[in-house]
Structure formats: C-alpha cells, structure tokens
Amino acid sequence: MEWFRACLAGILLSVLFVAPVNAQWDEAITTYAAGDYEKALKIIKPLAEKGHTFAQSYLGVMYGKGQGVLQGYKMAAKWYQMAADQGNASAQNNLGLMYGKGEGVLQDYKMAVKWFQMAVDQGYASAQYNLGTMYVDGLGVLQDYKMAAKWFQMAADQGHASAQYNLGVMYEDGQGVSQNYKMAAKWFQMAADQGDASAQYNLGVMYENGQGVSQDYKIAAKWFQMAADRGDASAQYNLGVMYEDGQGVLQDYKIAVKWFQMAADQGDASAQYNLGVMYENGHGVLQDYKMAVKWYQMAADQGDASAQYNLGVMYENGQGVSQDYKIAAKWFQMAADRGDASAQYNLGVMYEDGQGVLQDYKIAVKWFQMAADQGDASAQYNLGVMYENGHGVLQDYKMAVKWYQMAADQGDASAQYNLGLMYANGRGVLLDYKVAVKWYQMAADQGDVVAQHNLGVMYEYGEGVLQDYKMAHMFYNIVASNGTEQARENRDEISVKMTPQQIAEAQEMAREWIEKHEF
C-alpha cells in the first residue's frame, strides 16, 4: 500500500469536488475543466483572495500541479491551509498529503493525521483512505491494522477504488480483519470494476488460484489482460505465463514473449528471467543465447535466484558468453545462498570437481546436503556417492543407501543402479539379489546401460531371478549394440549354451524391448 497512491487519490479527487455554483464560479470550473488554466487562474485567484473556500482549494491544486502558474508547493500549502481553516474537506485532505510528503511544509506525520482526521469528520472518502494508510504504516499514529481496516471500509463503502483494493488486501492477508478470501475477492472485484489495475491483477490471482472464487483460468486471464493493458507489470508477467502455459488462453509463445517483454522493460525480474528462458529455448523468438544471457543478467542483478542459476549454467557451458567456471561458480553461489536447490547441487559439483573453485569435498558435501534436504534427486544421488566413497565425510554405506533410496524413489536412474549394486554386494543393507534385480530393472528401463548389463549377469547366473539364458542374451545384445565390448563377449559366450531357436527368440525379444523403450 504505497504512499504515492494516497497522494494521487487526494489531489485528483480535490479537483472534482463540487462547490456552490454561481455564474463566476461556474465559468471558472468550466474553464479549468477545459484545460485553459491561465484563463481559469484569472477568475479563481481573485475569488480565492476574497476568501472563496473552493477557489482557495482549487488554487492550491493549481500551484501543486503547476497549472497556469509556476509549480510551487509552498504556495499550494498556503492556499490549502486557508481553505482548510474554513472547513474545506478537500483542502484539509490535500494539506494532510503535503505534510505527509513534506512538500511545501516540513514533513510532519502527526500534522498529516490531524488534517486527514478533520476531513474524515466530514465524511471525506479520500481522507478516510489516507488515514487508513497512516494506520497501516504507523505514521503519525501507532500502527494499527484494525483501525486501518475501519477507515478503508468507510472509504470503500463510498466507492473509493483504492480503499476497496486495500480492504481486499487486508482480507486476503488477515490484517486487522479475519482472513477471508471471499471478502477479499469481493472488494477486489469492486475496485477492479472501477478500473483499478492493482485490483484487477489481484482478482486475476484469486481466480488463478481458486481463492475466494472458483478456479477459472479464463477469468484470471481476462483480469490480467485488463490490468496489463493499464501497464501493470505483474499482470503483464502473469498474462505472459498464461500464454506460455496455455492456461485460460490458447498457448502462444509469441504473445507470451510480448507480455514478458513489456513487464521486463518495466524492470520486473520474473519477466526478465522468463524472457531469458524464451530466448534460450527459442520459444516465440529465434533461439539466441546472447539475448538469454542479457535478460538473465538483468534479473540476476535484481536478486532473482532462478536467473542467477541459469546465468551460472550459461557460463558453465559457454552459451552466449565465453565459458568461465569461476563466474559460473559465482552465480551458483549467489543463487545457492538464496536457497535455490539446483544451484546448490551445481555448486556442489563445482567443488567436487574443482571447477572454478578449489576442489573441496567437504564443501561439496555441504551443498549436496542442502539441495538434498530440499528434495533434489541429483543431489541426493551425489550425496550417496560421497558417503559410499568417503569423500568429504566418513565412509558410511548405510548413509549411502539412505540417499540412493531417496533419489531412486524419485526416479533417478543412476541412484537406482547404485542402490541395486549396494543390495547385490550387501553394502549398507543385507545382501538381497531380488531387490538388486528390482532396482537394476528400474534403471535399465530408463536406459542405464550398466544396469542393463548387470541384469544380463543376474539372469545368466540366476541371481535374484530364475536362470534364463534368453533374458541374459537379450540384455547383453541390447548393451552390445551400444558398443560395449564386454557385453558382446558375454553375449557370444552364452550363445554357445543356447539352441538356434533360443537365440532367435532372444534376438526378437531384444528388438521388441528396444521398440518399447525407444531411448
């Protein structure tokens, strides 16, 4: 709830405040509304000097905006003060704004609150809203969300869009009121219907997430579109995501890029990151690693962890930039410090291999551990390797099995193979060929060549499975087709023990297996 919204609301409403009509005043406001400020000034200033309270208030606005006169906040404050002293609610509100901003007067939040309160006592909606913002931020008064909600409610009931929006935020966050998404959506809706871009964006979020309303991507996209058209960067970004994912709209990478670009140009870090992704992958634009790096860099400089990670990858692989492991490690470090699991894993690999940093197994383990604790399967696998080999930690097969198991359960083929090996050798677990076969099979189904070869061995010798030369021949044949000499030798040796019919059947089985898996 930014202060500037209060300032804009107060000043804009002040010039719309209707004064008692007489011929001269009617001419003044008509001329002002037409934008002929110099002519309006010639009518308004003499009236103000004669004590006409509405003329004094308007004159304050004209000095504040530099309309027909040189902009001068002191003069604006002077005329607001004169009108405020006569009880003009608009002027009291605007004088409160001047004290709040320290424009034309010394900044004094208590004085700001005083003048807002005086306007509030007359039922002035903008002052109710502004007083609410003072209670939200604890400026000139003790911070008090209940009081803030009270004043936002009063202004919102009068149709004040910013107050309706802020009241929605209070209900969304449960500040000063009981959290209530339905009420939040209600007030966002009312403000959105008046064209409030922030409310339109927030209402879109409510529909996107199904909070307070039934989840509806089409309606979410509608509100994002309306806010985006008003220049709201967050809405532009979210609308880009909707087009990228095809949620609520037809998937269209080019339109996604358009909205990411607009939000990115306003400095939205998430949009800059997503725009980088689009250029990296060639979605909606020609693939361009340099452009990807440009946008990742901009988002990374704002602290976006995903962008920092991706920028590190670009430097690691020399895509769009010269390969530089030190700079890669730098960006991985920054993202890792922000809790990015992929960056923590990659930084661990850098320390394990001594790329861009001095090789240090202990530090590698530290980063693998942090990523593994966040559920990163690759980190869990690598942590298992470190425990199995005693690199950076005391050798501990049970711990190795623990981490292999966690990664294997997430489908990591290398972990599945290693876990099979631990069961086959009885390391960290009781020796169990059946369980070993299970994990080899899972890894083999994902294309792990060593697991496929080991399955051949298990079938050849009947370990964990019934001895089956055809199955053994099948796996050896599959692995041999990838150029593995040992598998070729094993296939040829076992062929001697098989009939031509069995060999033919095994070869057919291999063809079918490859067709089924198609790696």
N, C-alpha and C positions, 0 to 999 in steps of 0.2 A: 504494500500500500504506500506508494511513493508520494512524497510531499508535493511534487510538481502537479499531480493530478488535482490536489486540493486548490492550488493556485489557479490553474486553468478554469476549474469549475467556478470559483468565486468571481473571477473577472468576467468571464463570458456571461454568467447569469446577471451580473450587475448591470450590464448594458441593455439587458432585456427587461429590467424592472420597470413597470409601468407607473408613470407619475400622473397626478391630476392633469387633465387636459385643459388647456386654454389655447387660443389661436397662436400666440407666440411660441409657446412650448411645443405645440403640435408641429409647427414649422421646423423647430429645432430638431426634434427627434426624427422627423421625416427626412430632413437634410442629412442628418447623421447616418441614418439607415442607408441612404443612397450613396454614402461614401464621400460626400463633399464636406470633408472635415473642416476646411478653412472657413467655409460659409457657416457651418454649424457652430464653430467656435465664436463667431461674431455675435451669434444670438445667445449661446449658452453662457459665455463668460460674464456678460453684463447681468444676466439673471442670477448667476452664482454670486456675484459681488453684492447683489441686493438681498442675498440670504435665501434664495430659492434652493431648497434642500436637494431636489432631484438634479438640478443644474450643477450643484456643487459635486454631487456624486458622479455625474457624467464627466465633469471636468477632471475629476481625479482619474477616471478611466482614460481620458484623452492624453493626460500627461504621462500616465503609466505606460501607454502604448505608443506615445509619440504621434498622435493623430491630430494633424493641424498645428502642432506645436513641437518644439524640441522635446524629446523624451526626457523627463525629469522626475525621478522617484520622490524627491523631497517635495516638489510641488504637488505630486499626486497625493502624497501622505497628508499634506496641508489641507487639500480640499476634501479628502475623505474625512479628516478629523472634524472639519467644520460641519459636514453633513451628518457625521456620526453623532456629534454633540446635539444635533437637533432630532436625533432618534431615527435616522435613516438606516434601516436594517442592512441594505446592500452596502452602504458605505461602512457600516460597522464591521461587516464581514470582510470587506476588502482591506480595511485598516488592520484587522487581525492578521490577514495574509502578509501585509507589509511588515508587521512586527515579527511574524514567523520567519520571513525570509531575510529580515534585516535590510529591506530596501526602502531608502528614504528616511529611515529611523534606525536607531540602534536595535539590533536583534534582541528581542525580549519575549520569550515564550509565554511568560505569565501575562504580559500585556496582550499577547495574541489571544490567549484563552479568555481574558476579560472581555475583549471586543466580540469574540465569537459568541460568548455567553449572552451578551446583550442582544445580539441579533437573534440568537436562539430563543430568547424570551419572547421574541415577536413571531416565532414560528418559521423563521427563515431557513429553508431546506439546506442551502449550501453551507450555512453556518453550522447546522446540525451535523452535516457530513464532516466539515473541517474540525469541529470539536471532537468528533469520533476519532479522527486521525491523531489528534493530540493525545487522546487516551490510549490509543494503540501503541504509540511510540514513547509515551511517558514524557511528553514535552510540556512544561509549564504546569503539569499535574502528575500525580502518581500514575504509573502505568496501571491500567485497569481495563481488562478486556470486556467485563460486564458493562461498564459504563460506555465503552466504545460501541458495543453491540446495541445498547439502548439508543444512542444518538444516530447510528446508522439506520436502525429500524425506523426512527421517526422521519428521517430524511427519505428513506426508501419508500415509506408509506405515502410520501408526497410525490413520488415518481422520480426521485433523483437517481439517475442511472449509476453513477459511481458509487453511491451509497448502497444501491441494490447489489452491485458487484461485490463490494467489500463485505456486505452482510452475508452474501453467498460464501465468501472465503471463510468467514467466521464459523458458519455452519459446517463447511467442509472440513475445517481443521479442529472443530470443537473448542474454539477460543471464545470465552465469555458466554457461550451457549452450549447445550449438549450437542455433540456431533450428530448431524442429521443430513445425510446425503440428499434426501428428497427435498428438504428445505433449501439446501444449497442449490440444487438444480432449479428449484422454483425461482429463486432470486437471480440466478444467472440468466434464466430464461427471460425474466422481465427486463433486465439490463440489456441483454442481447437483442431483444425486440426493439430497443431504442438505439441500436447501432453501436453499443459499447464493444469494442474489439476484444478487450480482455475477457469480458463475459462470454462473448461468442466462442473464444478459444477454450475457456474453461468448460463451457457447456459441451463443446465437442469432446473434450476429455472425458466428461461424465458419460456421454453416450458411447465413447470408445471402450471404456472400462466397465460399463454397466453399473455405475454408481448412482443411486437415486432415481435411475430410469432404466428401462430395459435396454440391454446392449444392442446397439444398432449402428453398424459401421457407416451405412449410407447417411444417416442423420449426422453422425460425427463428422463425416466428410463435408457435409453441407455447411456446418457451422465453422469448421476450419477454413473452408473456402471463403466464407463471408469475412472472417477476421483477417485472413491472408490478403484479401482484396483491399483491406484497410491498412495493410502494411505491418501487421503483427508478425514478427519474426518467428515466434514459437509456433504460430498457426501455419505459417509457410513451411516450416520444417515438418510439422506433423502431417500436413497435406502431402508433402513430398513422400513421406513414409507410406501413406495410404496408397499413393500411386505406385510406389516401388513394390509394395506387397500385394497390390490388388485387393485391398480391403475397402469395401464401400464404393469403389470405383473400378473401372476396368484397369488392369495392370498396364502401365505405360511408363517406361523408363525415361522417355524424353520429357514428359510432363513432370515426372519426379525430379529430374535434373533441373528443370526450370524453377521449381519451387525451392529446391535446395540452394540453388544459385542466389535467389532473391534473399533468402534468410542468411546465407553465408556472407553476402555483401553487406548485411547489417551487423555482421560480427557474431552471428550465432555459431558457437563452437561445434555443436552437434551437427548442424547443417554442413559446416566446413568439413567435418570428418566424413559424413555421408557422401558429400560431393567427391571427396578423395577416393572413396570406395568405388563410386561410379566410374571415375576415370581409371582406376586401377583395373577394374573388371571389364571396362568397355561397355557399360550398360547405359544406353541413352546418349552416349557420346563415343567418339573414337577412343580406343584404348590409348592412354597417354600417361606413362609413369611419371614424367616430369610434372604434369599438372596434378597428378595424385599426390606427389611429394609436396607441391606448393600448398595444397589445401590441408594435408595432414600437418604440415609445419605450422600453418596459421592456427589450427585447432589445438595442436600440441603446445604452442606458446601460451594458450589460454588455460592450459592445465587439463585438457581432455585426455584421460588415461588411454582410451582406445586408440586415439590418434597418435599418442606417444609410442604405444606399442607398434602400431602399423608403420610408423616412421622408422622405428628401430629395425623392423623387418626389411624395409626398403634399403636401408644402409647395409644390413647384413647380406642381402642378396645383390646389392649393386643395381637396383632397379630405379631409374630416374635420377640416380646420384652415383657418384663413384663409390665402389664398395669400401666400407670403412667400419671395421669391427669395433673400434673404440667409440665411435659416435653411436653405433648400434647399441653398444652396452650402455652408453649414457642415457639413451631414450628408454631402453628396457628398465633401467634403474629408476627413472622418474615415474614410469607407469607402475612399476612394481611397488614403489613406495606409496602409491595411491591405491594399492590393493588389487591391481589387475593380475588375475591368475595366469593368463597366458604370458604376460611379461615376466612374472616371477619364474615361470618354468623356463622361458628362453634365457633369462639371466643366469639361472642355474646351469644351463647347458654351456653358456659362455665361460663360467667359472670352472666347470668340469673339463672343458676342452682347452682352456687358456686362450680364448679368442677375444681380443680387445681388452682383456684383463689378465692379471697374473693367475695362473692355474691355482685353484684353491678348492679342494674337495669339501672342506668344512663349510665354506660359504655356499658352495653349490648345494650341499645338503640343506642348508638353511632355507634357500629359495625354493628348492623342490618341496620341502616340508610345508612351506607357506601356501604354495599352489595346490599341493596335495590335500591340505586341510580344507581347501575351497572346492574340492571335488575334481580337480583337473586330472584326467586319466593318465596323460603322458607323464605328468609329474609323479603320480603315484607309481607308475611303472619304473621311472628312473630312480625314485627313492628306493624301490625294491632292489634295483641293481646295486645301488650304493651299499645297502645293508648286506646283500649277498657277497659282495666283493670286499667289504670292509674299507670302503673309500669315504673318508670324512667322518666315519662312525665306526664303532666296534662291529666286527663281523657278527651278524645275527640272522641266522636262517629263518627263525620264526617271524622276525620283523619283516624280512624279505617276503615271506609268504603272505603276510598280512597285506602288504601294499600291492603285491601282484594280484591278490584276490580282489582287492577293491578296484583296481584298474581293469582286471579281467571281467568283472561283473558289469563294467560299463562298455564292454565290447572291444577293449584294446587287444589286438591280435598278438603283439609281442608279449604282453603280460600273460595272455592265455597260454602261449607256448612255454614261457618261463615257468609258469605255475605247473604245467604238465611235467616239465623237467624236474621240478622240485619233488613232485609225487613219485616220479619214476626213479629218483635217486634217494628218496627218503630223507630229504633235507628240510628241516623245519616242520616236517609232518611225517606221519607214519608212511612207509613205502606202500603205494597203492597203485598198481598198474591200471586198474579200471578207471580210477579218477584221472590218471595221467592221460589215458586214451581220450577221455571226455574232453579235456582241455586242448589236447593236440587237435582233436576233430574240430573244435570251435575255431581254433586259429587257422587250421587248414582250409576251412570253409571261407575264410576271409583272404585266402591266397598266400598264407605264410608257407614258403617253400620248405623250410627246415621242419616245420610241424608236419607237413605232408610226407616228407621223407621218414620222419620218426614213426608216423603211423604205418608206413610200409614195413618198418622194422618190427613194430608190435604185432602186425598181422603175420609176418613171416615166422616169428618165434612163438606166437600165441601168448603174448604177454598182455593181460587185461582184456583180451578178446580170444575167441576161438581161432586157432591157427587156420589161416585162409590164404593160400598162395595167390589166388586170383586177386584178392584185395591188395595183397602186398605188391604184386606185379603192377596193378593199376596205379598205385601211388608212386612206385618207382618210375613208371613210364611217364606219369604226369611231370614229375620233378626233372627227369632226364630231358624232357622236351624243352626245358628252360636252360639246358646246357650244363647241368650238374653231372660231372663225371662219375662221382661215387654212386649216384642213383642209377646211371647207365650200367655200371658194373654190377650193382645189386640186381637190377632187372635181368641182365643176361645170365647171372648165376642161378637165379631162381627159376628161370625158364627151363633149365635143364631138368628140374624136378617136376615139370608140368607137361601135360599132353598138348598136342597142337590145338585140340578143341578148347582146352582151358585157356591157352594163350590167346586164342581168337576171342574168347568171351571176355578175358581181362582187357584186351585192347578195345573191345566195344564198350566196356564199362568206363574206360578212361575217356573215350570220345564223349560219351553221354555226360560224364562228370564235368568235363570242361565246358560242354554246351550249357549245362545247367548253371554253372558258376560264372562263366564269362568275366574274368577279372579284367 
